[in-house]
């Protein structure tokens, strides 16, 4: 029984770590996109960011097995 509890703790820790890594990747990507904003033409830059974000979300939605 103790072995099952240890396995559950390990799986939970791995899940938490994977979630944190996913969040970090999102923030890194957002930081990269916003750092590339051309201040002389903010509208086009924001449209580009939103288009990229939407495309990436569609890709990820297809890849995610558990929704």
N, C-alpha and C positions, 0 to 999 in steps of 0.2 A: 504493500500500500504506500509506503513511504517513497518508493521508487516512482510511482505514478504521480505523487504530489510534486516531486522534484522535476519530473518531465513537464508537468503542467506549468510550473514556475518558469522553466527554461523557455517553453513555447511562448508564454506570455511576454517574457523579456524580449524574445526575438521579434515578436509582433510589435511591441512598443518601439524597439530600435528601428525596425523597418519603417514604421509610421514617421518617426522623427527624421529619418533619412529622406523620406519622400517630401516632408514639409521643407526640409533644408534645400532640397533640389528645386522646389517651387520658388522659394525666396531667392535663391541664386539666379534662377532664370528671370524672375521679375526684376531683380536688381540690374541684370545685364540689359534687359529690354529698355528699362527706364533710363539707364545711363546712355543709351544710344539715341535718345530723343533729340531731334533737331529743333532747337528752340526757335529757329526762324520760321518753322512750319510745324507747329505742334499738332494741328489737326491731322495731317497726314501721318505723322509719327504715331499718334494714338490709334488711328484706324489700323495701321500696320500691326501694332501690338495686339489689338483686339482680334484681328484676323488670325494672327499666329496663335494666340491663346485659344481661340475657338477650334482651330484645326487640331491643335495638340490635345484638347479635351476630347474631341471626337475619336482620335487615335486611342487615347487611354481608355475611353469608355468601351471600345471594342476589345481591348486587351484585358480589362478587369474581369475576373471570373466571378467574384462574389460582390454583388451589388446590394 
